[in-house]
Amino acid sequence: MGRITALKVSRSNKRVNVFIDGSFSFALDGEVAARGNLQVGRHLSAEQVEKLKQADLLQNCSKAALHYLGYRPRSETEVRQRLHRRGFDGDVVDKVIFGLKERKLIDDVAFAGYWRDNRLSFKPRSRRLIKLELRQKGIAAETAGEAVKDLDDEVMAYEAGLKKARVLASLDYSEFRRRLSGYLQRRGFNYEIINSVVVRLWQERQVGSM
């Protein structure tokens, strides 16, 4: 291939620009360049250059995945889809996913528990709807089912309706029932549970316990 004649670090993205025989040849992530022990005067074969480029691609893919995971936990499917949208191919994505799973940074069982708990704390909804959301995120049916198996729809419907009922407290029973029922229906609860919860919340309002 040729001899390294210059190594220049880009100020904008801290990548190392590698010049071979006086001309720019390729750029590498700084960590990849350091691991490759690149030095001016070193001779690189075409095979060595290709390995460096593959290592750089893997590093970039890994950084993209870690950045995505930095906001909140993600399912394996979510991470795969994100990396494919960023233009990384299957083999590189497979390697990165494998490494992240080994480090427990991707764990679909843990993610299912996180998603369930998040919904219960901030946006209560039916067991069926939580399971559907997990399936849409690529979680296996068995894992999704295990995550929601102990949930009680009536308890969750009550929790979901309690705050909304306070907002509707000034309405008459007909409008209170209509609007609260629609709210709970959109959160996946069935008619029987909705009816029970609406009656309970209306009665609590009447005795002033809401």
N, C-alpha and C positions, 0 to 999 in steps of 0.2 A: 504493500500500500504506500508506505513512505515514512518520513521522519517528522516528528512533531517539531515545528519551528516557533510556535507561539501558543500560549494559553492565556486567554483574556476573559475576565469575569465581567459579565453584563451587570451594570448597576441596577437596571430596571427589574430583573427577575433572578439575579444571582446565579444564572447559568454560565457554564464555562464554554467559551467558544474555542474550538480546537482548530489550529491551523497546521496543515501538513504540506511540507515542501513549499512554504510561502503563501499558500492559499487557504481560505476558510474551507473546512471540510464538514464539520458537524458540531452540534452543541449538546452538552450534557448537563444534567442536574449536578449541582455542586457536590452532593454526597456521593453520587455515582463516580464523578471524576476523582474524588478523594480515595474511594475504595479501589479504583482502578490504578492508583499510583501513577498518574500521568505526569510526565516531566518533559521539559523541552530537551530535545535530542534523542528521545526514545523512539525507536522504530516500531510502527504498528503494522501488523499484517491485515489483510482484508477480513480475515476471520475474527481477529481481535476487535476490529472496528465494529463488526456486526454484533458481537457479544456485548460491547459497550452500548450500542444503540438499543439492544433488547433490554439490557439492564435499566437504561434510562426510561424506556417505555413502561416497564414494570414499576419503576419508582413513581412515575407520573400518575399511573393508574392507581397505585396505592395511596398517594397523596390525595387524589380526587375522592377516593372512597372514604378516607379518614376525615376529610373536610365535610363530606356529606353526613357522616355519622356524628360529627361534632355538634349538630343541632339537637338531635334526639336519637334514641335507638331506632334501628331500621330492620326490617325483615331482609332475608337473603335476596328475595325477589326484588324488593325495592332497590337494593344496592346494585344488583345486576342491571336492572333497567336503567338506572342513572348512569352507570359506566358505559353502557351501550350507547346511550344518547350523547355521551361525551366523545364518542368515536372510538372507544377501545374495543378490540376484537375479542372473540370468544376465548382463545387460549390464554391471553394475558389476564382477562377477567377471571377465568377459572383459577389461575394461580393466586391472584390477589384474594379472591373469596376464600380459597382454601387456607391461606395464611391468617386471614381475619377470623375465621372460624376456630382455628387452632388457638388463637389468642383470646377467644371468647368475646371478641368485639362484634361478631355476628352470632346470634344464638336465637333461633326462632321460638324456642320454648320460653326463654326469658322475655323475648319481645312480646309474645302473646300475653304474658302476665302483666307486662308494662302497659300494653294497650288497654287491657281490661281494667286495670286499676286507674288509669288515666280517665277512662270513660266514666267509671263509677264516681270519681272525685269531682270531675268538672262537667261532664255531659251525660248524665245517666240515661240509659236507653235499654231496650229489651235484650235479653240473652240472645235471642235469634239475630237481632241486628248487629250486636257486637261480634257474634260468630261470623256473620256475613262480611263484615268489615275486615276481619282477620283473613278470611278466605280470599277476599279481593286483594289483599296484600301478599298473597302467595303462601300463606300459612297452610300446612297440611290439615285436612279435615279432622283427623284424629287429634292433632295438637290444639286446634281451635276449639274442638269439643271439650277437651280436657280443661282448657282455660276457663270455660264458662259453665261447667257442669254444676258448680255449687251456687250459682247466682239465683236469687229469688226475684222473679219478675214483679211481684206485688210490692216488695220492699223498694225495688228500683223505681217503679212507677210512682210510688209515693214520694220518694226523694226528688224525682224529676218534676213532679207536679207541685211540690210544696212552695218553691220560690215563685213559680208562675201563678199559683193561686193567690199569693199575696198581692201580686200586680193586678189581679182581676177582682180583688176584694170588694170593690164598689159596685159591681154589676149585680143584676138580679139573677135568680137561679138559672133561668133559661139560657141567658147569654154566658153566664159563668160556665155552665155545663158544656155548651157548644164549643166555646173557645178552648177550654181546658181539655176536652175530649180530643179535639183536633190536634192540639199540641202533643198529647200523649200518643196519639195514633201515628204521628210523624216520627216518633221515637220507637216505633215498632211494637207497641203493646197491643194485646188483643182486646176485644170489646168487653169481655167479662171483667178483666182486670181494670180496664179504664173506668167502667161503670162503678166498680167497688171503690176505687180511689177517689173518683169525683165526689161520690156521696160522702165518703169519709172526710175529705177536705172541706166540703160545704158544711158538714155538721161541726167540724172544728172551728170553722169561721163563725158559726152561729153562737158557739159558746165562748168565743174569743180566745181560743188556745193557739191560733195560727201565728 
